[in-house]
Amino acid sequence: MIKPWGALWRFLLCAAVAAVIFIVIVNVLRQPVASETRTYTADFTDVSGLHVDSDVRVRGVRVGKVMAVNLERKAGQSIAVVKLSLDSTYSVVNGTRLAVKYQALTGLRYIDVVDPSEQQSPPDVVSHVPLSQTQPSFDITTLFNGLQPALATLSPEDIDVFTENAANFLSGDGSGLGPMLDSIRKLTEFVSNRQEVVATLMRNLSTLAETFGGHSTDFVQILDWLNRPIDASLTVLDEFRKSELYGPGFTSAAVRLLQNMGFKPGEADIDEGLDRAITVFDDYSDAFKRIPVMWDNVQPAAEPGTPLPCSRGQARLPESLDILLNGQRVVLCNP
């Protein structure tokens, strides 16, 4: 039989162990920040999915916690006022931006602190962040509702892979870009009109550009770049037919024609031929330039009955020697 003191001792020991385990579990779930922190408040138009003990992160590293989320009425509209803690190493200044981003597709959210000051005591530190410095949360279902026509052509496994890759990229993971593009390729692999699918994706995702944080602008820009070559190729489809007509079949016939004309591959020197043609043309030009000078040296035609002049001059004969033929003087020329 167990004595009362023994039972009490065992009960206290079990209670202490249970309390320690409970504290460990709570700390694991809450993941408190061990460093010294500061308290801030921030206004958001939408904090869907954000709750107490959600993470506050800088460049993906947890540096604080959400302490409270309250709904207040200001300037004629209802806004969410979030109280949060932040590692004292970082300070919220006028250039800092707070954005509510999703941590998982189950609905978990966290606050991302962009461009915080890391100075010891910055002069423009603020304790309350207005709406102009915050980015609200967004409904992830809007994204997949817009993609519903395209996702209908995929298997559930492909949809899960595309969802995971899009989530990684939009949450700031640069390594998700390649797998996401591969998922888009699978989207259009079995679709008859690929250009229409890509254009639909771009239009649906463009509607999220104003409310979407992270890399939404880069994502829409990538889709726009993918759409440009498709649009350009559709406008010049007839050029591909022309390239087939005037492609290897046409050029091979032209090469055979040149061979039959004497231009043999490897033997005919086009540079030398062009040089000779230009040289002959220059010679003809010089010949035409000399025509006026030659014309000036041509003597006019002699009158009828006038003796022809000697090409090498007249022969000099003694004055006493005259050659007459039928009573006419005969002129002798130099041989």
Secondary structure, DSSP 8 states (H G I E B T S, - for coil): ---HHHHHHHHHHHHHHHHHHHHHHHHHHH----S-EEEEEEEES--TT--TT-EEEETTEEEEEEEEEEEEEETTEEEEEEEEEEETTSB-BTT-EEEEEESSTTS-EEEEEES-B-SSS-TTB-SEE-GGGEE----HHHHHHHTHHHHTTS-HHHHHHHHHHHHHHHTT-GGGHHHHHHHHHHHHHT-S-HHHHHHHHHHHHHTTTTT--TTHHHHHHHHHHHHHHHHHHHHTHHHHHHHHHTSHHHHHHHHHHHHHTT--TTT--HHHHHHHHHHHHHHHHHHHHHHHHHHHHS-----TT-----TT-B----TT---EETTEE---B--
